Amino acid sequence: MAGAVVSSAANWIGTQLVSEVNFLLEVEHQVRSLQQELEYIALHLREADSAEGEDDEQLRLFTKEIREIAFNAEDVVDNYVLKVASSSSANIGGNFLKKFLRFLCSSCDVHSIGKETEAIRENIKEAVERLNRFRNNHFSAPSEVFNQPRPHENAIQTYPHTEEAFVVGRDADVRDLVHQLTYNIEARVVAIVGTGGAGKTTLARTIYNDVRVKNNFTTTAWITVSQQWNKKDLLFEILRQTKGFSHEERNTIKEWSEREFIEAIHGFLSENSYLLVLDDMWRRDAWDCIYPALPHTGSTRKVMITTRNEGLPLQVGQQCIVHRPQLLTEDQSWELFKKIAVEERGTPVTADENIVKLGKEMTRKCGGLPLGVVTLAGHLRMKDTSEWEGVTRRFNSILLKVQGPPQYGRSIYQTLTLSYYDLPNYLKPCFLYLALFPEDIEIKAKMLTRMWVAEGFVTKHDEPGQINESLEDAAEQCLSELIQRCMVQVVAKSITTGKVKRCRVHDLTRDFCIAKAEEQCFLQVLSSTNQLNISTPVRRVSIHESGSSEVSLPTQCLHIRSSFNWGHNELYLKIVCEDLKFLRVLILYRVGTHDGYLPEEVGSLRHLRHLALIESNITTLPNSIGNLSNLLYLECVHGAEPEVKPLPNVLWKMVQLRHLYLDYEYTTGEELQLHTLTNLQTLQSIDVSGWKSKAELERLSPSLQKLKIVGIERQELFDAMFCSPCMTSGNLVNLWLQWQDGVKLKSIEPLYKHCQHLRKLHFHGEISEDCTLEFPQSLVKLELQNSNCKLHDPLVAIGKLGQLRYLDLVSTFTGAEMTCNADSFPLLEVFFINLENLEEWSVKEGAMPRLRMLMIIICPKLKRLPENLRSIHSLQKMELIRMPSSFCHRLFKRGERRNYEYREAAGAVAADGEEERGEDFHIIQHIPYVSFHLVVGEST
């Protein structure tokens, strides 16, 4: 890790030389020399890092010293920038005496940093000498200085959508659990019990997604409980996943009492069959919180629990069936290992008897625990088979010398240790950074990679003849490699880009992360404490669910670079903004203030690169935010519709800003100056209602990739934006526009002509009758709302988009007939239709061959489903919402109910005999799930 720390410090100082060029001009030579010295020693630390797992006190002391040198180098440069910046802002103008005093202070600062950098360079020279002596005493082979490969040069770039893709040897477990949940009427609760890493969650997820289970219940929910949980959050999530509610209702529901939650959940579940999964439950008190909301009768109302607590099933009672997953046999361990480490190589590795022998020897030592096998396989998949013998020796050495904590099963800690110490320097800080996030949370990939960029962990390596990659691209490659190594699990991927949207780390992997991060003074995780109990200097802190009003920061906290706060109080926020002047990343999750204002002091955090307000009541940003001239990412994600205040017109000062992400439309009250933001890649969401001038919209940056503008009231503003550099640069990937009545889209030609990389497009507003619907062929997702096309059947043109996977049409077409031509929509997977005038919809043979989900909402005049839908065998789900009873009953009828379902696997025949198969039933008979919501009677 010493090499990683030194490399990171060198990268950061290099970044400062670029971003703070004005303030470092007088000391550029000293600072650049310091950076070069750090880069030099980093190249010589490979062997010391490779021996990091050895039990060697001398090595520990040496790496600690190197780490302190790197930290000190960062502190010296950052502190100098703060002093000069403060002096510069305080002495603008003034008389001769003030200017002379400023000159003296500046001279003292220059002299001071000169002395400090020289002292650090001397320490580095001494460290190199000790490193050479250490090498001679510990390594027989000479040192090899080399550049570690970038992820995209040798990593396998395919990975499973979810962890369930790696399931081996679980057939008997699956059969038993499916039986308990679908046939055993006595089993109300099924508990999967086992040690950490035994595959409980993976097994539960496999069962949860099994069609035999899904089709046995009208509603299902997956709730992750974990060791730290909040009662109202659990109940809110159960209600959201089972009954659901609108975006507008979310704010009100958030304020409910526990009793209101319990009554609402109980009332809904009493009318439905359900499967509720409670993953990673540790104690009975979580069960006691949820139990009152669950109806206690009915054989099709089930709860499935995963837990490490052997005693929990007895405490739960309720006819609880205990299932203990079997450990993998040696053959099953080898099969799982092969699936990850071997089969994707495309070469007959298993033909080499020695390779098979080495693989089986290592997997046998994993003790049948899936997590150990998967982690080991992820490590080996990154190695050439010629290296496997060396890895085997290293693994055996770690098994002998490294003892894991008791919560780890046999060998899991050791496989994690092996994988961690083999990480290249650029990945180690990225991996340890995962410890900042709470247990079992789904981590947004974009947020994570942007935090890495803000910290300076990521550098881009442009190569001749290749498209220049951005820092964000390089960070995504780092995440991809951690996934390849099976150190991070994929939760969800984007349907439009195929990129990872959300990821997570296993509990034991996170525990390992925290232990290593605290050992290296990289970060510290705190929770449920009245005071920050930090005994050693740390660079990052993550505080979870502490509501104390008594908060203080010891001296060793003042050099913190990242502060990740989950539900902490307002007083702590004020202390952070006033005292933590070295902050690069500030994440405020559910951190509120009494007045909804972000403290004015935030403007003094000169080094801040990433500021995020998540599910916070803070809606007013101070004018001082414009002082954050180095800010790269500003995110305000409220989670519920806030009372949004005007955005201060100071963003133009933040010239380094790359992403401005606002989840609700912030008003501006005046034309927001944006033309200075030449690095801006994301601009979302700006409300331009009331803007009179087109000057800013016609100068939007050509670097923009994602743009969301709403409230366009004037035609000249709309037309000007379509001629702006952002529309003609070819960089746009995601475009979201909403315009008011009286404004019309007259031509899509600028998009078709210039935006050949556009993948997502959302238009909300009227489209002119003479506008040709010719979209870029690159589109993957298209949403057209309130377009009111009078002359065109939009599906004729849209059906030619060969990459389209997602289509949403809401009041798009005023005509009565619509046709999907033969062979149209070759890749379409999701289709939403809400067209009030539609009467006839025709689907020709061969259209939409990959359609998975179809939703038809409020099409009151539509007479029947297209006949050829019966030929689309990929269709898995259909939802019909607020459709007339005459339409619904042609398909399927269940008495006079307004809400009901047809499930193909269940046979569609219930005991009460109310079901009727309509004359068009054959069209939907093959679809596993069809739901009818709020069926509208003929007189309605």
N, C-alpha and C positions, 0 to 999 in steps of 0.2 A: 504493500500500500504506500510505502514511502515514495516510490517512483511515481505513483499516481498523484500523490499530493504535490510533489515538486513539479510535475508536468502541468497540473492544473494551475499552480501558482504562476508558472511561466506563461501559460496561455492568458491568464487574467491580466498580467502586467502588459503583455502584448496588446490586449484589447484596450487597456487604459492609454497606451501610447497613441492609439488611433482616436479613441473617443474623447480623450482629454488633452489633445495635442496643444491647445492654447496654454493650458496651465502647466504642462510638463515640458514646454519648449526650452526653458532655461536649464533643465536638468535632464534633457533627453539622453545625453551621452551616458550619464551615470545609471539611469534607469534601464536603458537598453543593454548596457554591460551586465547589469544584474540579471536581466532576463536571459541573456546568453549563458551566464554561469549556471543558472538553474537548469536550462536545457541541457547543458553539458553533463551535469551530475545526474540528471534524469536518465540519460542514455547509459550510464554506468551502474544503474541500480537494478538492472534486470535480475542478476544472480541473487542479490540480497532479497528481492521480492520473492524469487522462486523458493527461497529457503525460509520464508516467513512462517510456515507452519511448524518449523522445528522448535524444539524446546531449548532455546539458546538465549540466555540472559544478556550476553554481549550484543547479540543481534537486536534484541528488543530495545536496549538502550541506544544503540546506533540509529535505529529507525525513528525512535522518539526524538533524538537530536535533529535528524534531518527534517522531520515533520515541523519542529519548532522553527527551524531556519526558514522553511518555506512560508509558514504562517507569518513570521516576522517580516519577510520580504513584502508580502501582500499588505501588511499593516502599515509599513513605512510609506509605500507608494500611495495607498488610499488616504492616509492621514495627511500627507503633503497636499494632495488634490483638495481635500476639505479645507485646509488652512488657506491655500491660495484662492480658492473659490470664495470663501468667506471674506477674505481681505479685499478681493476684487469688488464684490457686491456692496461692501460696507464703505468703500472709498471712491465710489463713482462721483466725479465732480469734487467739490470742496476747494479749500484754499491751498496755498503753497505748503503750509505747515503739514496739513493732512496728507498731501501727496508725498512730502518728504518722509513722513513717518511710515507711510505705506512702503516706500522704497526700502527703508531700513528693515522693516519686518520681512519683506520679500527676500532681502539679502541674507538675513538670518536663517530663513527657511531653506534657502538654497544651500547655505553652508551646512545646515543641520542634516539635510537629506544626503549630502555628499559624504559626511562622516558616517552616517548610518548605513548607507549602501556599501561603503568601503569595508565596514566592520562585518557586514553579512558576507561579502565576497571573501574575506579572510577566513570566516567560519566555513565557507564552502570548500576552500582549498584544503583546510585541515580535515574536513570530512572526507574529501576525495582520497587523501593520504591514508586515513584509517580504513576506508573502503578497500583500497588496494591491499592493505595488510590483512584485512578480513578475507578477501578473495584468496590470497596465498595460503591462508590457514585452513580454509574450508572447501575450496574447489580445486581439483586437480587440473581441470581444463581451463585454457585461457578464456578471458572474457570476450564475448562476442557482442559488439554494438550493432544493433540493427533496428530498423523501423518495424514496428508491429503492423501487421496487415490491417487495412480498413475492413469493416464488416462486409462491404459489397464486393470485395475482391475474391473471397473464398467461402463465404457463408452460403448455405443452401437457403434459397429465398422462399421456399414453400413451407407453410406450417398449418396445422389443423385449425379449423374455425373455433373449436372449443376443446377442452381437456377430454371430453368423452370420446374423441377420436382415438385416444390411446387406452382402450379397454380390452384386456385380455384375461381369460380364465375366470370370468364372472357369470357364466351361463347358469350354473346352479343357483347362485345368489339371486340373479334376475328372476328366474322361474319362481323361486320361493317368495320373493317380495311381491311380484305381480299377483301371485295366488292370494297372499294375505290381504292385498288391497282391493282385489276385485271379487273374490269368492268367499273369503272367510268373514261371515257376518258378525262373528263374535269379536273380531279384532278392531277396536276403535283407534288404538294408537300402536304404531309400529316404530320401534326404536332400533336404529342401526348403531351398534356400540363397538368401539374399537380404539386402539392406540392411534396417536397422531401418525399420519402418513400411510394408514392402512387402506386408504381409498374410499372412505365413507361418503364424502361429498360427491365424488365422481360416480359412485354406485347410485346414490340417491338421485343425481341428475339424470342418469341413464333411465332409471325407473320413471322419473317425473316426465320425461319426454317420450316414453313408450306409448305408442298409439293405443295399445290395449288398456292402459291406465287412463290416458287423457280422455278417451271416449267413454269412460265409465262414470265421469263426473261432469256436472254442468259448469263448475268453476274450479279453478286451481290457483294456488298462490305459493310462491317460494320466498320465504323470509329468512334472512341471515341474522342470527341473534348475537353471537359472539360473547366475549367475557364482559365487555362494557356495552350496555344497551340502555335506551331511554324508553320508558313505558309508552308515552304518547307517540313516539316515532314508530314503535312496533305496531300499535293499533292503527295509526294512520296508513302505514304501508299495507297492512292486511285489508283495510277498507279500499285502498286504491287498486289493489290487484284483484279483488273479488268483485265488489259492486262497481267501483269506478266512479268518477265524477268529472265534471267539466273543469276547464281551466279557470273559468270565472268563479266556480264554487270553492276552489282550492284555498283562497284566503280565509273564507269563513270557516271552513272545516278545520284549518290549522288552529283556530282558536277554540275549538270544542273542548269540553271537559272530558275526563276519562269515561264518565258514565255515558255521555252522549256517543262516544266512539263505540263503547260496548253495546249499547242498545241498537245502533245502526248496523253494526256487523252481525249481531245476533238475529236481528230482524231479516236481513238479507239471506244469511246462511240457513235460516229456518225454512226458507222456501226453495232451497237448492241442495243438490248433492255437491260435496266439495272434497278436495284433497288439499290439505294445508301442510307444507313442508317447513319445519323449523330446523334450519341448518346450524350446526355448531352451537348447540345449547349446552351451557355449563352447569347452571344451577336451577333449582326448583323455583326460585322466585320469578324467573322469566315465565315459566309455565303458569304460575299462580296469576300472573298479570293477564295472560291470554285466555285462560280457561273460562272465565265468566262470559266471554263473548261467543263461545261455541255452543251450539245446540247439543244436547246430550242423548238424543235418540236418533235412530235411523242407521241402517246397515251401510248406506252409501255416503257416510260422513266420516272421513278418515283424517288422521294426523300422522305424519311421518317425521321422526326426529333423528338427527345425527348428533352423537355426543361421544366424548371420551370418558365421561363420568359413568362408571359401572353402576353406581347406586341410583342414578336418576330414574331409570324405568320403574323401580320399586316405589319411588316417591310420587311418580305420575299416576300410577294405578291405572284405572280406566281400561281394564282388559288389555293391558300393554303387552304386545308380543316383542320379544327381544331377538334381534338378528345380529350375529357376529360374523362379519365377512371373513371368509377363509383366506389365510396367507397364500401367496402364490407359491406353487411348487417350483422346483428348479427348472423344469421344462417351460412352465408358464412365464417365469422370470426371463428366461432366454428369449421366448417368443416376443414378449413386450420390449425387451432390449433391442431385438432385431428390427422390430417395427419402426423404432425411432432412429436408431444409430446406423442401420445397415440398408434397409430396403429403399430409402430415397436416394442412395448413391448411384443406382443404375448400373452397378458392377457386381459381378458374382463374388462378393466378399466371402460368403459362407463356403466357397470352394476351397479356401485356404484353411487347412486343418489347424494350423497354429493360431490363426485369428479366432476361430471358433473356440479353441481351448482357452485362450485368454479372456474372451468375452464371457464364457460360462464360468470361469474361475471368479471373475469380478462380480457377476450377478449373483452367484451363489452366496457371496458374502453380504449381500443386501438383506438377507434374512426374510425374503418373501414379501417385503413391504413395497408396494407400488411406487411410493414417492422416492425411495432410495434408488430403485431401478430406473425410473424416469430421469432423475437428476444425473445419474451416472451415464445413461445413454445420451442425454443432451450434451454432456461433456465430450463423450467419445465421437459424436457425430461431427464435431468441429475439428477432429483430428484425422490426419492421414493414417491408414492402418499400419503404416511402418512405425508409428509412434505409440501404438497400443502397448507394446511390451514395456516401454518406459513409464507409461501411465499406470500399468499394473504394479510396477515396483513402487511408484509414488503412493498409490492407493494403499498398498500393504503397509508401507511405512507410517502413513497417517493412521491406519487402523490400530497400529501398535502404540503410537505415541500420543494420539489425540483422544481424549475422553470427552464425550458429549454430556450435556446436562440430562437429568433423568427423564424429562418429558419427551426426549427423542427416542424413537425406536432404534433397534440395532442398526448401526451403520449409516443412518440418515445424516447425522451430524457430520460424519466423516466424508460422505459423498458431497455434502454442501461445502465442506472445507476444501476438498479437492477441486471442485468447480470454481470456488471463489478465488483461490490462490492462482489458478490458471488463467483467470480473466486478464486480458490485456489492460494496460494502464488506463486507456481512455474509457473502459467500461466499469472499472471498480467504483469510482465515485457515483456513476449512474445507478449501479446496483444498490449501493448503500443508501442512496437517496430515497429508495422505496420505503425505508424505515420511518420516514416522516408521516406516512399515511396510516390512519387507524386500521385496526384488524378487520379483515374480511371486506373492506370497502372496495367497490369497483372504481378503478382509477381511470379517469379520462386520459386517453393517450396524448391528445394534443396539449393538455395542461401539463402533463408530466414532461414531455419533450421540450416544451417552452421553458419550463423551470430549469432544465439542464442547460439550455442555451443561455438563460439569464445568469446562471451561476458561472458561466465560462468553461463548463466541462467539455463543450463540443467545439471542434474546429472543422472547417471544411477544407478538403483537399481537391482542388480543381485539377483535372488532368488534361493534357493536350488532346484535342479532337473530341472531347466529351462536353455535353451541356453542363455549364457551371451549376453546381449544387448549392442550395441555400443552407444556412445553419440548421433550419428546421428539417431539411432533407437529411442532413448528416445525423441529426438527433433521432429521426425515425429509423435510420439504419442501425443505430445503437440499440433501440428498443427491439428491432427485428432480430438482432443477434442474441439478445437476452432471451427472447422467445425461442429462438433456435436451440439455445442451450438448456431449455426447459426450466429456466430460473424464474420466468414470468409466464403466466397463463393467459391465453386469449379468452375474453368473455364475449365480445361482439365485434363484428367487422362491418364496415360500411357496404351497403348494397350497391352504391354507385361507384366507389373507388376501390373497394377490396382492401382498404387499409384498416388497421386495427383502430376501433373506436374506444373500446374499454378493455382494461386488463386487470389482473389481480395477482397477488402472490399468496402462496400457501402459508397458513399460520406459522408452521415451523420454519419456513424460509424467512418469513418476516422476523421471527424471534432471532434467527441467526443474523439477519441484517442488523437488528438493533444491537446485539451483543458486539459484533465487529465494529459497528459505527461508534459505539461508546468507547470501546477499547482504543480506537484510533483518534479519539477526540473529534470525530467527524461530525457527530450530532448527538443530541440527547432527547429522549422522549419522556415527557412528564405527564402525569394525570392524577386527578383527585388529590391535590395538595394545596395547602394554603400559601406556600411560598416556594419560589423556584429553588429547589435544593440542588444546586450545581456546585460540586466541589472542585472541578477542574475546568480550565478554559475549554470552551466548545465553540464551534463555528456555526452550528445550526441548532435550533430547538423547535420541537413540536409539542404543543400543549393541548391535551385532550380533556374536554368536559370538566373544566375547573371553574366553578362559579364564585370563587373567593373574592372578597372585596379587598383583602390584604395582600398586596402584591409588591414585591421589591426585586430589584435586579442586583446581584452581587457584581463586583468590579469585573470579574472574569467573563461576564456576559456581554460586556459593552462592545466586544468585537464580533458579535454574532452577524453572520452573513444572511441567514434565512430564518424567518420566524413564521411558523405554520401554526395557526391558532384555531382550534375547534371549539367554538362556544365559549371563549373566554370573555372576561368582562370589559367594560368601557374604560376602567381605570388602567388596565394593562395596555390597552390600545394607545392611550395618551402617553404612557411611559415609553412604549415602543417608538412612537413618532418623535419624542423629545430626546431620547438617549441613545438609541441604536443607530448611530450615524453611518455605520458601515454596511447597513442592510442592502442586499441585492434583490431578495425575494421576500415579499410580504403577502401572505395568504390569510385572509380573514373569513372564516367559515362560521356563519351564524353568530357573528360578532356584531352587536348592535350598539347604538348610542341613544341617549334619551331624546335627542332632537332630530335624529336621522342625518346628522352632519358628520362628514369625515373631518377629523381635527386639522386645523390650519397648519399645524406643525409638520404634517406629512411632506410639505414642500421643502423641508430642509434635508430630506434623505437623498442627497445628491447621487449616491451610487446605486439607487434603486433601479432595477431593470424590469421587475415584474410585480405588478400590484393587482390583486384579485379580491373582489368582494363577492362572496358566494352565500346565497340565502340570507342576506343581511337586510336590515331595515335602512341602511345608509343609502339615501337617494340624492343627497346634495353633496357635490364635490366642490372643494374650495378653489378660489382663484389661484392659490399658491401651488396647485398641482402643476401649473405651467412651468414651475421651476425645475421639474423633474426632466431635465434635458437629456438624460441618458435612458429614460424609460423606453423599453421595447414593447411591453405587453401591458395593456390596461383592460381588465375584464370586470364587468358588473353583471353577475348572474343572480337574480333575486329569487327565482323559483316560484314566485307568485307575483301577480300583477301589482306593482307598487304605485304609490302616488309620486310619479316621477317629476322632479324639478328640472328647470332649464339647465342645460350643460354650459359651463362657463366657456367663454370664447377665448380660451388660452391654449388650445391644443396646438396651435401653429408654432408655439415655442418648443414643443417636444419633437424636435427634428429627427430623432432616432426611432420614433415610434413605428413599429412594424404591424401591430395588431391592436385595433380598438374594437373590443367586443362588448356590446351592450345588448342584453337579451330583451329589452323593451325599448320602444321608440322614445328617445330623449328629445324633447323639444329644445330649441335653441333661442327662440325669440328674435334672432337676427341671423344674417348670413354667416355661418360658421366658417372661419378661415381655415382652409384645408390644403391650399396649394403648396405650402412649404413642406408638407409631409411627403417627401419624395421617396421614402423607404416604406411607405404604408402598403401592406399586403391585404389586410382585412379592415373593412369599414362597415360595421354593423351595430346598431340600427340607428339611423339618423332621420328625424322627422323634419322635413323641409317646408311644412305648411307655414305660410306667412312669408316665405322668402320672396323678395321682389326682383333681386338681381340674379342673373345667370352666371356671373363671373366665376364663382367657386365651382359650380357644377361642370362648367365647360373646361376646367383645368384639373380635374381629378387625376391623380397620379397614374402614370402608365404601369407602375409596379403592382397595382391592385390586382389581387386574385379572387377576392371575395367581397362583394358589395351588396349592401341592403339599404335601400332608400325608400322612405314612405312619405305619404302626404303631399305628393306633387300636385300643385293646384293650377299651375300656369303652363300652357302649351309650349311657350318659348323656353322655359326651364327644362321641360322634358326633351325637346328637340336638341337643346344645347348639350345635355348629358350624353345623348347618343353620338355626338360628334367629339366627345372629350377623349384625351389620350388613353384613358383606361379602356375605352371601347375599341380603340383601333390598335392597341399595342399587341393584342393576341395573348395576353397573360391571364385574362379572366377565366376562372374555373367555375365560379358560383355567382349567379346574379339573381337578386330578389328585388323587384320593383313594384310599388303600389301607387297608383295615381287616382285622383278624384274625378267625380263627374265633370264633364265638360272638356276633359283632356282625353285624347285618343292616341293610341299607337298607330302611326301611319305606315311605318315600314320596318321590317326586321332585317333589311339588307345589311346594316352595319354589323349585326351579329353573325349573319351567314357568311359575310365576306371576311371579317377579321377575327372572330372569336372561334377559331377552330379547335381550341382546347376546352371550350365550355362544356361542363358535365352536368351542372344543375341549373335549372332556369325556373323562376317563379314570376309570373305576370299576374297582377291583380288590378284589373281595370279594362276599360273598353278598347277593343281592337277595331280599327276602321274597316268598313266593308270592302274597300279596294286594297287592303293589305294582304299580300301574298304570304301564306303560312309556310315559309321555307326556313327551317331551323338548321343550325349546325349539326352535321352528322355525328359529332362527338357526344351529343346529349345522352345522358344516362337517366336523368330524373327530370320530369317536366310537370309543372303545375300551372294550370290556366284557370283563373277565377274571375267571374264577372266580365268575361270577354264579350259576351253577347254577339257572337258572330251570326250574322243574319243570312248570308248567302252561301257560306262554305260548310261542308261537312268536314270538321277538323280531322277526323280519323284518316281521311284519304292521304293528307300530307304527313301527318304525324306517324302513320303506320310505316312510312318509308325510313324511319330512323332506326338504323340497324343495330345501334348500341343501347337503345332505350330499355330500361328495366322497371321504371316506376312512372306511372301516369295518373294524374289527378285532374279531373275535369269537373268544375263547379260553375254552373251558369255560364258555360263556355259557348254554348250553341243554342240558338233559339228555334232551330228547325225541328221537324217532326221525325225525320228518318236519319239513321246513322249506320254506316257500314264499315266493317273490318274486312278489307279485301284479302283475297287468297295470298298466303305467304307473307302477310304484313305482320309487324310486331314480332320479329323472330326471337328476341330475347326478353320480351316483356314478362315480368314476374308478378307485379302488383298493379291493380287497376281499380281506381275509385271513380264512380260516376254519380253525379248529382245534377241532373238536367230536367227541369220541370216541364218542358214542352216535348220531351222525347216520347214518341209513340211506338216506333218500330226500330228495332236494333237487329241488324243482320251480321252474322259472322260466317265468312266463307271458309271452306275446307282449307286447312293448313295455316290458318291465322292463329297467332298467340300460342305456339306449341309449347312454351315453357311457363305459361301462366300458373302461379301458385295461389294467389289470393285475389278474390273479386269482391268488391263492396259496392252495393247499389243503395243510394240514399235519396229519399224524397224524389222519386220519378213517378209522380201520381198518374201520368197518362200512359206509361209503358204497359203494354198489354201482356207480353210474355217474354220469357228468356229466349235467346237465340237457340235454335235447334242444335247447331253444331257445337255448342258448349259440351255436349255429351261426349264429343270426340277428344276433348282436351284432358288427357289422363294425368297431366301434371297438377291439375287443380286440386288443392288440398283444403281450401277454406273459402266459404262464401258467406257474406253477411248481408242481410236485407233489412234496411232500417227505414221505418215510417213509410212502408210500401202499402198500397191498398190491399184489402183482404181478397179481392177478386184475383189479383196477381198472385198473392201468396198461396191461396187455396188451390190454384192450378197445379202447384208443386206438391204441397204437403200441408195437412191441416191437423191441428190438435185441439179439438173442441172449439170454444170461442176465445181461447187465450190470445193475448196480444204479444206475449213473449214465449217462444218455444224454440226447440232445436230438433234437427235431424242429424243423427250420427250413424254413418254407414256401418261401422263395426258393431253397433248395438242392435242392428236389424230393424230399427225404426218401429218396433211393435212393443207397446207398453201394456201393462196388466189391465188398465182400465178400458181398453178397447176404443178409445176416442180417436185414434189415428186414422187418417184417410190419405191414401196416395192419390194425388190429383192426376189429371190427364197429362201433365208435363213432368210427372215424377221421374220419368226415365232420363230426363236431362240432367238431374242432380244426383241420381242414384249412386254414381261412382264416387262422389265427393265425400271424403271422410267426415267433414263437419260443415253443416249449414245452419245458420241461426236466423231467426225471425224476431226482430225487435220492434215493439210499438206498432203492431199491425193496425192499419187505419181502416175502420169500418166504412161501408159505402155511404153512410149518412154523415160521416165526419167531415 
